[in-house]
Amino acid sequence: MTIGLEHYLVLSAILFSIGLYGALAKHNAIVILMSIEIMLSAVNIALAAFSRYIVPIELTGQIFALFAMAIAAAETAVGLAIIIAIYRNKETIDANKIDLMKW
Amino acid sequence: MGQVISFWIFAIAIIGAALGVVLLKNVFRAAILLITCFLGVAGIFILLSADFLAAMQILIYVGAISILVILAIMLTRELSIGSPSNKFKIPAVIIAAVFCSGIIWAVLNTNWQVSNVAPTAVTTAGLADKLFGKEGYLLPVEIIPTVLLATILGAIVLVKDKNK
């Protein structure tokens, strides 16, 4: 038995779904951000797998994964800064209680 | 054979750690499991012969992002409430399961044009060629530092104490 492209893609799909569940069903804003990080990692696995099995010489998928990593780092920094700013103002990071802009 | 065994070890470690992140009540333990998950993803990158990507995964995710997350957890002192699920727990499970089965169905029913060429052994030189060479991705490479600069400034402005 060998490991093929499908194994990596199925692993990536399962990881993405776990992150999706966490992002949808959690109160704590930091846990939601962590779930989004899991989803980004899943996408990076899929990109690297496509790069390895479809275009082994071109490395295009790895370039995309590198850009995704840079954007993920930026997203985490701004997201956590927003969470800390909200905590200073409202003394909570419960995503259900942060409803200032709710209509 | 060794590749098969290490794939399954990494896959089980990643899935288990990710489940722990979304299911554990203690946020700090969830963050530690998130680091485990990132390390497993780095191992998967090595199996996919993406050595530079694995190094970057460890540097950026394990080194920087997890420290940021742990710092934010300690600064917000919400360890007592933990991470309970909200009222959308059941719909979220259903949505995630439907999404997962849809993607897996699509993956298994697509005829992938898998190439039999051996992958590049050392990817760093090839990646540098792609990023900085002619007909490469030079414009995105120039845009990324601008984004990072804007991020640094935005993060500083957001967490600055306005009363001082």
Interface residues (C-beta under 8 A of the other chain):
Chain A: M1 T2 I3 G4 L5 E6 H7 Y8 L9 V10 L11 A13 I14 L15 F16 S17 I18 G19 L20 Y21 G22 L24 A25 K26 H27 N28 I30 V31 L33 M34 S35 E37 I38 S41 N44 I45 A48 A49 S51 R52 Y53 I54 V55 P56 I57 L59 T60 Q62 I63 A65 L66 F67 M69 A70 I71 A72 A73 A74 T76 A77 V78 L80 A81 I82 I83 I84 A85 Y87 R88 T92 I93 D94 A95 N96
Chain B: Q3 V4 F7 A11 I14 I15 A18 L19 V21 V22 V27 A30 A31 L34 C37 F38 V41 I44 F45 L47 L48 S49 A50 F52 L53 M56 Q57 I60 Y61 A64 I65 L68 V69 L71 A72 I73 L75 T76 E78 I81 G82 S83 P84 S85 N86 F88 K89 P91 A92 V93 I95 A96 A97 F99 C100 I103 I104 V107 L108 W112 Q113 V114 S115 V117 A118 P119 T120 T123 G126 L127 K130 L131 Y137 P140 I144 V147 L148 T151 I152 G154 A155 L158 V159 D161
